[in-house]
Every structure is written in structure tokens, then in C-alpha cells.
């Protein structure tokens, strides 16, 4: 019995120590280190802009948003609709709360073909001057998270014509904006170049006088 109580006491002590270490000290240390060394990243890499004289957060550098205005670049297909829902959808149960994720359709799933064909038709209607074979695959496929903030360089270039018509900016200006917001390959060889959609659209909004970039 004494031996059992000794083991029990040691087990309780170990549980308490590990509980305090793992649930209090470790998270607190990481939080303090993050705020001290990487405050911008630790707080969501928020992007700030001045709108109507007031500084506001307009999004995160690493979280995609839904853009419908024809003056702006559009991102990838999102299976979670970039967490944008109407009040009616929230009331009828279509909105399941803030989420991320993909459709996870297999290549043989007929729903994938139906979805891609519908999105292709909608895209072609909005961009009648673009040939179907010139549309890059990333504009018609969902990312793993459904919140991808990037598109391919070609995915941005094919939108330039219609954005120029809607915004009044020249194609040269829009191509320069794409270049300004293109993330290069890691170490020059790994991955692919990617364009940050929010960054591009903020530059457009700045040139149109909608907001002022910080």
C-alpha cells in the first residue's frame, strides 16, 4: 500500500508539473517570443490601408478573399466560398461557420466535371476575349485550404484585359502591378512564382482613389 501511494504521489506530481509546463509556461513563452520577435506574423500578417481617413485592416497577406468587382483580380475557386455568405444562407443553414478545406473530388467524380464546366462557362462569360485553352488550371481548381491568397502569374495575366476595361487602368499599369506582387521561387529554383491577389487589388484600389496604402 505504501509503495502504491508513493507511485500515485509521483504520478500526480508529474501530471501537475507537465500540465503547468505544457498548458501555461510553453504557450506563454511562445506567445511572448512571437510578439517580441515577429509581431506582424504573430498577429495574422494583417494588411493595413487608409479608407475615408481611417486606418483599417483590409485583410491578411496569407488568407484569400472573395472579389467580385470586375475592376479587381479574382482568386481561385473556394470550396468554403472564402467564408462569405449572405444573411439568407446563414439563416437556412448553408453557412457552417468559419472554415477551410477543399472539395476533395476525385478525378472520376462526375461532380468535379459538373463543377469545372459551370465555373468554366462563368469565367468565359466574364472574359469573352480569352480563349478557353489559355485559362490556367489554378483558376478552375480549388486549393487545399479554400483560402489560397495566390494565383499563378498566367492566372493574373489572362485577367488583365477585362480589368483594364472595367477600371480604366492601362494593361501596362496592371502588368506592372502583377510584377510588384509576384512572389518569386524559393532560392530561385523551388516552387513556382505566385501572385498575391490582395496585394494586386490594393494597388488597383489605391490608383483608383478608393483607399491609400500604408
Secondary structure by P-SEA (a helix, b strand, c coil): caaaaaaaaaaaaaaaaaaaaaccaaaaaaaaaaaaccccccccbbbbbbccccccccccccbbbbbcccccccccccccccccccaaaaaacccccccccccccccccaaaaaaaaaaaaaaaaaccccccccccccccccccccccccccaaaaaaaaaaaaaaccccaaaaaaaaaaacccccccccbbbbbbaaaaaaaaaaaacccccc
